[in-house]
Amino acid sequence: MRVSIIGSGYVGTTIAACFAEVGHEVVNIDVDSEIVSAINSGEAPIHEPGLAELIDRHGGDRLTATTEYDAVRDTAITFLALPTPAREDGSIDTSIIEGATETLGETLAAKDGDHVVTTKSTVIPTTTSETLAPILESASGKPVGEEIHVAMNPEFLREGTAVSDFQNPDKIVFGTETDAAKHALAAVFEPLIETTDTAVVNTGIEEAEMIKYANNAFLASKVSLINDIGNICKEYGVDAYEVAEAIGLDDRIGARFLRSGLGWGGSCFPKDVAAIKSAAREKSYEPLMLDAATAVNDRQPQRLLGLLHKHIDVANKRVAVLGLSFKPGTDDIRNSRAIPVIEGLQQRDADIVAFDPVATDNMRDEFPEISYADSPAAAVADASAALVVTEWPAIAELDSEFDTMATPVVIDGRRAIDRRDGIVYEGLTW
Ligand code: UDX
């Protein structure tokens, strides 16, 4: 099948390469000519495990990239994988996806036959039908629902495991209103549906849009709930990880996303929770649970700093911040819990030395004024305290290195380090 994808960001490039891998002819369109030429010469424009191999295999062959929209006319279906950045008030800015939809509509004016336009980006319910569909209609001069069809197919890929998440999905959601759209989506995903036992959810377009937000809001809230419970555990000297393990055995609760600690960051949970809360308020609904999930999440770094200050006044003392990315396996620092931790240490005049295996350069752009160590051992050497922010294996393996600290105070925000003799150890929720 011939498939086009507009946007070569993290989602667009990954799904383009994965669709090529399952046998489709894929055209990836992006405004950035450097990304386009990278893909055509078989190089991955972003770092994601497994992606480089797929682009090396198919780039310039079954997977091509271009800055021109004309190529979409030779395809049956287009996926819109464009950014929907957050505005100040948390709502999403749809101007990029709207602009691309307009150009797509103008291009489709000169196409004969059916074409399905599928929203892949995370958008608030009604965006596809009430914002994008009218743009397509006026730009193409064709009514939506006859030759041009719209659909919504949300994405659940995680950073760091996006390729394997694509290849082994828990579920695939098709939000459609017409049989043509439903059949086109089923055909694109047929190779995956046939070879995996993934659930296929056929639903309406608005439901598909909401499923993505509900998924991320639920998971973020699950982590905040175990953090809330974990904070109570800490006050009573109870180990929240033993509690979580037991409650996770109840299949109504489930074992995943029950790791309490510093909370959630990244590009999706904070942005999506903020956007759906803002959308709720647009309708005069107060999202009390989601507000609480955000409040608990915002408080966790402050609790970590509070534990630190119980043990030591950090003014003019060397403090190691271990881990800077929002989770292990990525160099992404967007909304990383390391940011409020560093800011809190700066307010208390600490002399900060940070370590991360891959995210140092990104954090240096944010905080050029702090020091960065080349290894976790170098970060903790002579430090008066160490804060574990991200559970990278290289950080979890630290042991005798703590003996080189000036005062061995270790405050662990991720349950990465084992409690042992010779260090003053505090877990955030245990
Ligand atoms: C998430 C969703 O999982 C994915 O389906 C969606 O498409 C994009 O957003 P991602 O942001 O890559 O993926 O990271 P994820 O692995 O879900 O972790 C999110 C945050 O929650 C991280 O900061 C992580 O440290 C935190 N987390 C996760 C916990 O604090 N405890 C847990 O038990 C799980």
Residues whose N, C-alpha, C, O or C-beta is under 5 A from the ligand:
A	BS01	UDX	E155 F156 L157 R158 E159 V223 F257 L258 R259 G263 W264 G265 G266 S267 C268 F269 F326 K327
